[in-house]
Amino acid sequence: MTTSITVEGLEVVFDRFRALKGVSLEVREGESYGLVGESGSGKSTLLRAITGLAPVASGTIIVNGKTLGKTRDKAFYRDVQMVFQDPYGSLHPRQTVDRLLQEPLAIHGIADGEKRIERALDEVGLGKGFRFRYAHQLSGGQRQRVAIARALILEPSILLLDEPTSALDASVQAEVLNLLEEVRRRRKLTFLMVSHDLAIITHMCERLMVMQNGQAVETLTASQLIGHRVSEDYTRNLLRASEGFVRV
């Protein structure tokens, strides 16, 4: 099976603080892979290292067969897009949805913008009526749908999802998660998804890595986690602390 993302011995250092300590993982093409762990465990830092937003001290990152250097080119960002945690912070509140979606197309010099904007809005369940609304006029769930549309508009093969529903109400969370799963299946996308919520990860992901203090603790399948078939005490403690996490 083809591998979409390979990370080997990744070290990220901020002002002498080792945020990632020799992390390795492999995400298969078309897979949804989860990263779990408490706050500060290095989950989001790993996503940011892949996108070039965190300083890599050593290690290797390979995306779709290409070993990445210190900088990312336009071709990388056409292939890899990120959806951030906070839909209020990731969209400019005084820009229309149309403008927000036009921007990545303009940056990448893509001509068929009209068709792509209509398709992206339809795909996230908003439709043409939202096109000329301002971001500040939208609910949190609608904003996150726009953020997903913006990520999809370049037709990437990989989405990096950093707690994409944690800022949303529970009822809206389920809608957005179902939307993401539909989009992944339809477009045959690869997901690398961060969440502190074990129920979300087991719903969305086939495999996952548990992280603590910048290190990988263990790698599991979702069914192993659901069945509490885990090896490490830290993972057991996460399961105990995960409110509402039901053994299936």
Buried (B, 14 or more C-beta within 10 A) or exposed (E): EEBBBBBBEBBBBEEEEBBBBBBBBBBBBBBBBBBBBBEEBBBBBBBBBBBBEBBBBEBEBBBBEEEBEEEBEEEBBBBBBBBBBBBBEBBEEEBBBBBBBBBBBEEEEBEEBEEBBBBBBEBBBBEEEBBEBBBEEBEBBBBBBBBBBBBBBBBBBBBBBBBBBBBBEEEBBBBBBEBBBEBBEEBEBBBBBBBBBBBBBBBBBBBBBBBBBBBBBBBBBBEBBBEEEBEEEBBEEBBEEBEEBEEE
